[in-house]
Amino acid sequence: MSKYTTGEIAKLCGVSVRTVQYYDSRNILVPSELSEGGRRLYSEQDLKRMKIICFLRDAGISINNIGELLSEDDPGSVISVLLEQQEQALREEVSERQEKLAILDGIKKELRGIDNFSVESIGDIAYAMENKKNMQKLHAILLITGIPLGIIQWTSIVLWITMGIWWPFAAYWFVAIPYAVWVSNFYFKRVVYICPQCHEVFKPNFKEAFWARHTPTLRKLTCTCCGYHGFCVETYGKEKENG
């Protein structure tokens, strides 16, 4: 039967001699015997145990938990549960880091479009990004509710062109106009704007917002706080309370 010194078992498991000595001091990996010269010698079974310890450490399980597990009569079932918990924790950590990466990526993209960078600019970007998911949900609601109306519109146009039946197109407007009024009110009640000049969040009057020039993320408005007139960042939320 093979015997391994501290240095040999450390090399086989890809760890330092100090690590093996540390596990020995914690009674997690005790050598099977000592040589006549007092050197620690490890057996094949010890090597297998060391590999299990290294595997569990690489999985993120603490030394204290490993020691308790290996002292159990049936460590396999306990390790299985612990590995599932560790897997869930790691997945949550990965998810959190991915969210942080997405935030950093979003900030970098937004900064490319800012001519005069300032600390307030970061605040504006952060405010908009916090509400990004809510904006996406709002746009999804508009899209979903608008699809049936779009189908009715194009169906009525096709009937008029191909068959000369015009009344479905005329009837379409009795639905389209109330829908446009409803969806506009629904939308503008749920969005606010960030002024690039004073960095305050404001809500314009409905008429100005409805007729203003806009892009998917910007709308040309007059800030109610400082009077700036130009493109302001559109985001989901409520006006900030002053004071």
N, C-alpha and C positions, 0 to 999 in steps of 0.2 A: 504494500500500500504506500502510495506517494506521501511524502511529507514536505511541507512548504515553510520556508522561513517568512518572517514578516515582510522582507523586501520582495520575495518571490510572489507572495499572495497579493501584495500591493500592485506589482507589475501586471499580474494576470487579470486583475480587476480594474486596472486603469485608474488607480487612486494613489495617493502619497502614503509613504510609510507612517507619517504622523497620523493620517486618517485611520489606518489599521490600529495603531496604538490607542487612538482616542476611543474607538469602538471597544477595544479591550478594557479600557479604564471604565467604560460605561456598562461592562458585563454583557454587551450585546454580541460580541464575537470573542469568546475566550478560547485560547489555544488548547488543543487536545492534550498536549504534553510539553514538557520542557526537556531540552537536551542536557547532557551531563555538564555542559558549560553554562547552563542557565538560559540558553536561547529558546525562544518560543517557537514551537512547531505546530503547523496546522495540517489537518487531514483533508481528504477529498470532501468529506461531509462539511468541514469548516469552509472550504472553498465555495461549495454550493450555497451555504448560508450567507457568505460574504456577497455573492452575486445577487442573492435575493435582497439583501440589505441595500446594495447599490441601486438595484432596480426600483425599490420603494423610495429611495432618496431622490432618484431622478424623476419620479412621479410626483415629488413635492411633499411626501409624507415626512413628518418630523421624526427626529431620533427617538423622542419619548414614546411616540405612538408605535414606532417600529419595535422598540424594546418590549413594550407591553404585548404586541401582537405575537412576537416570536416566543413569548413565554406561555401563550395559550396552548391548550391541549389540541384544539382544532383551529389553527391560525388561518387555514385556507378560506373558510366561510367568512371570517371577520375581515380578512384582507379584501375579499371580493366586494363587500359592502363599502369598505373604506375607499377602495379604488373608484367605485361609482360616485361616491361623494366628492372625491378629489377631481374626477372628470367633470362633474357638474360645476365645481368651483372654477376650474380652469376655463371651461367654456364661457362662463360668465365674465371672467377676467379678459378673455379674448374679445368678447363682445364689447366690453367697456373700452378696451384699447382701440378697437375698430371705430367706435363712436368718436373717440378723441382724435383719431387720425382723420376722420371725416370732417370734424370741426376745424382742424388745422388746415386741411386741404381747402375747405370753404373759405377760411380767412385769407389764405394765400391768393385764391382766385379773386376775391373781392378787393384785396389790396392793389391788384394790378390795374383796377379801374379807378383808383383814387389818385388824383393829381397832387393834392396837398394833404399829405399824411399827418395825422395827429392822434393823440391818445383818445380823443372823443370819437375818432373814426373807428377805432377798435370797438368802442362801446356800441356804436351804431350797428356794426357788423354782428356783434355778439347778440344784441337785442333781436335782430332780424333772424339770425340762425336759431335762436331759442324757439322761435315761432314758426320755423320752416315746416315742420310736420303738420301743424295746424293749417298753414296755407295750402299745403298739398292736399289735405283732406277737403278744404273748402273748394279748391279747383276741381277735385274729383266729384264733389256733389253737383257742381255746375255742369260738368261734362255729362254725368249720368242723367240728370234731369233734362238736359238739352238734346240728348240722342233721340228720344221719341219725337220731339218737335221737328228735328232735322229730317227724320224719316217721312213725317207727314208733309213737310215742305217739298221735298224732292219728288215724292209720289204725286202730289197735286200738280207739280210742274210737268212731270212726264205725261200725266193724263191730259193736261191742257194741250201739250205739243203734239202728242200722238193721236189723241182721240177728239180733241176739240172741246173737252169737258172742262170748263173754266171755273165752275162754282166751288169745287174743293179748294182751289187756290185762294179764292176770295174768303171762304170759310176759315182757312188756315190763319188769316190775320186776326180773326176774332179770338183765336187761342194764343197767337204769338205776342200780341200787344200786352195782354194781361200778364203773360209769362215774363216778358221783358221788364215790366214794372216790378213784378214780384222779385225776380232774380237780382235786379239792380239794388233794390232795398235790402234784400237778404245779404248781398255781398258787401255793400258799403257800410252796413251796420257792424260788420265783423272785421274790417280792416282799418288800420291807421297808417300814418306816414311819418317818416323820420326826415327832418329838415337837415340838409347837409351843411347849412350855414350855422345855425344855433344848436343843432343836434337834439332838439326837443321833439317829442312825439306829439302829433296833433291830428285832429280829425276835421277835414274840410266840410263845407256844406255839400249837400247831395248834388245840387245842380252843377257846381264847379267840377266835382269829381267825375260826374257822369260824362261831361262834354270835354274833359281835358285830354290832351294828347298823352299817349301812354305806350309803354312796352310791357312785357310780362312781369317786370319787377319795379318799374319806375312810372311815375305819373307827374305831369307838369302842373304844379299847384302853387298857391300862395300860402306860405307858412302863417298860421294864425298867431304865432308867438313873436316872430321877428320881422315879418313882412317880406321875406325872401320869396322871389318868384322864379321857379325853375323846377327841374326834375327832382322829385323826392322819392325815397325808398318806400315801397309798399310792403307792409307786413301785417300779420295777424295780431290782434290784441286791442288793448284799451289805452287811452291816453294816460300818461304818467301824471300822478298827482303832484302838484307844485307844493313846495315847502318841504 
